[in-house]
């Protein structure tokens, strides 16, 4: 090859390198200016696991209230910002998922973003995050509110708008608005929530919370644990909890969290790192979630119990208040299901009759029935509540036993069932067990005695005693299957077979 040819090839190669470098530079410049389009494209880490759950749930038409609570730096403000911009533009830009089906109209979308203080939060946190994620490829009109700049955004293509408000404003300043989406960054006051919630009615809109729940316990009671009129958990609510560690590798490091943690008091670490609300720190079963099983929680819709599932029954009885009876089923995989509760005033005879009727109606395969040891009373009393219930159950082949009172051990057993070594639950509740759900969510440690509270604990007494039985499923035996005559005196009275 001649020198001239060599020079020509070298020049062509160098031009190719320059063109590629220029192309790479332009691409990187575009990516930096339009990062929301490349949210899930390497080297961007994409949504962390908690953010991904919120984004997936947001696409469901039936879910109207979403929330992500947890420790600091969980990525809460980021996910609010991305959802707000996406609704304005009509889709998730990184995967082209349309959001147009979420709202029953073709008008420009209206988004309201409620932050905290104007300068310490909105100006310092919210607006910089909006600027960071707004795509440069979309023309936007911005203006201020006379207090700070950039509190009103309008996409010039869709004409959709985003208005920033403050939790420090008077509630009347939030009134009179109508829109599609409200974003709450950190907990808001209840009166602010009510003023804004009215604005979602006409457009059947959605609301999204992202907060470290230090205060405002009403959010937990009235939103996170919202019930339908029938007492069942509201399926239109989707709420997840996370810790600061869920965002490691998605914008923060473990070293950074550890450094922050060292500056906090123990009680502050519970809320700011682990994301446990201050007002929830005394709850005994913190791992319980009223979300449905398919969403990672402990609640399931009622279904017909298979005849071979084993049923244990616990009775917590009182002479002057409601009687509490709880039924738990064990399936062949040894998963536990709380399947029935009985809660009401009645005598010992009434308690026995309720159990007998339930067993016969559902054809339960009864394994064990246990009762509070205090029901025996005086051992010389033939008419104690224990004796009355035992005698009536015995007529139907059901043996009554006294339960253990090892409460501390029992609580630990329940905790393992709610969140075991494999990080998965093995205990589930039917969604119509209103009293049991109420108690398991609110059972507290007594601040003075440091023991489990004796208030609203009746079903919880039953639950820990049932957990201590550690029932393992066994195959049911039917004596009609035997060719040889079966001696009924050897019948297993605890199973009824």
Buried (B, 14 or more C-beta within 10 A) or exposed (E): EEEEEEEEEEEEEEEEEEEEEEEEEEEEEBBEEBBBBBBBEEEBEEBBEBBEBBBEBBEBEEBBBBBBBBBBBBBBBBBBBBBBBBBBBBEBBBEEEEBEEBBEEEEBBBBBBBBBEBEEBBBEBBBBBBEEBBBEEBEBEBEEBEEBEBBBBBBEBBEBBBBBBBBBBEBEEBEEBEBBBBBBBBBBBBEBBEBBBEBBEEBEBBBBBBBBBEBBEEBBEEBBBBBEEEEBBBBBBBBBBBBBBBBBEBBBEEEEBEEBBEEBEEEEBBBBBBBBBBBBBBBBBBBBBBBBBEBEBBBBEEEEBEEEBBBBBBBBBBEEEBBBBBBBBBBEEEBBBBBBBBBEEBBBEBBBBBBBEBBEEBEBBBBBBBBBBBBBBEEEEEEBBBBBBBBBBEEEBBBBBBBBBEBEEBBBBBBBBBBEEEEEBBBBBBBBBBBBBBBBBBBBBEEEEEEBBEEEBBBBBBBBBBBBBEBEBBEEEEEEEEEEEBEEEEBEEBBBB
